[in-house]
Amino acid sequence: MTEELINQDPSQQNENSSLQNDQESEGQTVPKLTVGQQIIKIFTDPITFFQHLRNNPTWLLPLALIILMSIAFTSITKDQMLEYRKQMILDSEKIPEEFKDKSIEQIENMTPSAYYVQTVLGSVIGIVIVYAIGAGLFLVVGNFFLGGKATFKQMFALFTWANMVSIVEMLVKMILILQKNSVEVYTSLALLMDPAKSKTFLFQLLNAVDIFAIWKVILWAIGFGIIYRFSAKKSYITVISLYIVYVLVSIGFSRLFV
């Protein structure tokens, strides 16, 4: 090892020394959090949490918790969910009339086991795919468009941990759904409009300005800036811009099926 260092180019020795010093410095200043502290600090102290996450990009625990909560949510609100599906079919202008009765009959004849299998598979596959796409977009924008340096693992961890907000969201909305006996509950600016206009562009746009969505955007922006070491302004502009694009694409896509 000593011989290798002697034979190294002086500039390479300086680079290695600088890198080692940076790592030692980071090791002294970056907080190490226990699992319990991570779960608490993502909500109460996101700056400290994301400083920890930058060097410890874990994602399995939050992903498992979110999936379990999603399964519980869809199971507990099963009756309201199925009723909403039937109403969506009846109201759809894209489904031919001759297929509506058949589709509703299939829903009514669905066995509990079939529903729960769909729920589990849908939660696992859907959440993983959506989070992977979100992390990939963060990575592409951060690395290639903004000139930063991060790994997919870091971005996936960021995207997943910020979505811990979804657990709180599902708890709140589950209570509202059970009280109202309907899945059409809102925690967004859509509350200012008549629910009968839920298919309009304006309603869907206002529904995107949701208290939990804003919370996630704030966490994504904080984590994005800390992991990439970008300024807060740069991070917020980037994440908010990506969210706006996502909302517009989602609204456009959803309108193809109503």
N, C-alpha and C positions, 0 to 999 in steps of 0.2 A: 504494500500500500504506500509506504514511504517512497519507494523507488518510483512508483507511478506519479506521485505528486512532484517529485524532483524533475521528471521528464516532461511534465505538462508545460504548455505554453504559459507565460506569466499572466496574460490576459484571461486565460481559462481558469487559472488559479484564483484570480481576483473575482471572476464571475461565480465560481463555486463557493468562495468564501462569503460573497455577498448573499447568495442564495441561502447558505447555512445560517447566516446572521438573521435574515428575514424570517426563516422558519423558527429559529430560537425565539425571536422577538414575538412572533405570532403565538408561539406556545405559551409565552408568559402572559400575554394580554387577552387572548381569546378565552372566554369562560367555558368551562366544561360542565355540562348540565346532565343531571340524571334523567331517566325516562319521565319520572313524575314532574320534574322541573320543566322539561320540554313541553309537556302537555299544558302546564299552567302558563308558561311564559309566552307561548304562541298567541295567547289571548291578552296577557297582562303586560308583557315586556317584549314585543316583537323584535326590537333592535338587538337586545342581548341574545334572543333566541336565534336570529338569523346569523349573528356573528359566530355562534356555535355551529350552526348548520353549514356554514361555508366550508368548514374543515371536517364536518361529520355529516355528510349528506345521506341520512337515513330516510326511508320512506315506507317501510313495510308496516310499522305500527299504525301510523295514521291511515294508511290505505285500508288496513283490516278493520279499524274502528269505523271508518266511513261506510265501508261495504256492509258491515253488520248493522249499522244504524239504518242504512237504506233498505235492507231486507226487513228489519223490524217495522219501518215506516210503511212500506207497501203491504206488509202483512196485516198490520193493525187497521189500515185504512182500505182494506180489500173491497168492502161493499161500496164505498164511495168511489173508488177507482173504477170498478166495473161499471157502475152506473154512468160515470163520466165517459167511459169508452163508448157505451151504447148511445149516449146523447151526441157525441162527436160524430158517430156514424150517421145518425138520423139527420144531423144538421149539415153534413158534408154535401157540397155540390159536385164533388169530384167522383163520388161513388155512385154508379148506376143504381136506380131504384130496385132493380131485380136482385141486386147483390146485398142490399141493406138488411133485408129480413134474414137472409142466410148468415150474414156476419153477426147479427145480434143473437141469433139462435146458437151460434157457436160459443159466444160469450156466456150465455145463460146455461149452456150444457157443460161448460168447463168444470172439471173436477177440482177440488181443493189442491190435490197433489200436483196437477198440471199447472195450476196458478202459481204454486210455491216454487216449482221447478223453473218456470219462466222468470219468477222474481229473482231467484238466486243467480241464475245464469245471466239474466239481463243486468243485474247489479254488478256482478264481477266483470263481465265482458265490456259492458257499456262504460263503466267508470274507468277501467284501465285504458281503454281506447281513447276516451276523451282526455284523460290526464296526459297520456303519451303525446297526443297531438298538441295540446297546450304547451307542454314542456318543450316539444320540438320547435314550435313557433318562437318561444322565448329564446331558445338556443340559436336559431337561425338569425333572428333580429339582433341579439346581443353580440354574437360572434362575428357575423358576416357583414351586417349593416352598420353596427356601431363600433366595431373594432375591438370588442372586449374578448375575454378569454374565460370560458367556463366549460363544464362537462355536461353531458345529457343527464347524468346521475344527479348533479347539483340542481339542474332545472326541474327534473322530475320530483326531487325532494321538496323544492320550493313550491311547486304547483300543488303537490299533495298536502303538505302541511298547511298551506294557506286555506285549503278547502276543509280544514277542520271546522271552519265556520259553518259548513253545511250541516254538521251535527246539531249545532244550536238551531239552525234554520229549520231542520226537519222536526225537531222537538216542538218548536213554536207552532209550526204549520200543522203538525199532527193534532195538537190541542185545538187549534182553530177549526180544522176539518171535522173533528169529532163533535165539536160544539155546534157547528153550522150544518153538519151532515152533508157537506159538499166539498169537493176538492177545489172549488173556485174561491180560494182565499188569497189575499194579497197583502204584501208588506212593502208596497212600492207606491209610486205616484199614480198608479192605475186606480187607486182608491178614490181619486178625484173624478173618475168617469163612471158612467153607467156600465155595469157588467155585461149588459146586452150588446155593448159595442166591443166586446173582447176580441173580435176578429179584425177590427180596423187597425191600420198602421199606427195611428196615434196612440191607441190603447196599448199596443204591444211595445211601442217605443217608451212610453211612460212606465210600463211594467218592468223595463230593463233598469230603471232608476230605482233599484230596490235596496233597502237598508243592508241586507246581507251581501248583495253583490258589491256594494260600495265598500263594505268591510273587507271583502276578499281582494278587491282592487288595491286598497291601501296596503294590505299585507304583501301582495305580489310586488308592488312598487318598492316597498321597504326592502324586501328580500332581494329583489332584482338589483337594486342599487348597492347593497352590501356585498353580494356575491361577485358582481362585476366591478365593484368599486367605482360606480358612476355617481354623479351628483344626484341629489334628491330630485331636482328639477328635471333632469334628463330621464330619470327612472319613471317619474310620474307621467311625463309626456308620452313616453314609450308605452307604458302599460295601459294608460287611459285610451290612447290611440288604438291599440290592439283590441281593447274591449269594445270600443265603438264599432270597429270593423266586424268583430264577432257578432255584435247585436244586429247590425244591418244584414249580414249574411244569414243569420238565424231567422230573422223575420222574413226575409225574401224566400228562404227555403221552406219555412212553415206555411207560407201562403200558397205554395204549390199543392197542398193537400187539404185545403179548406174551401 
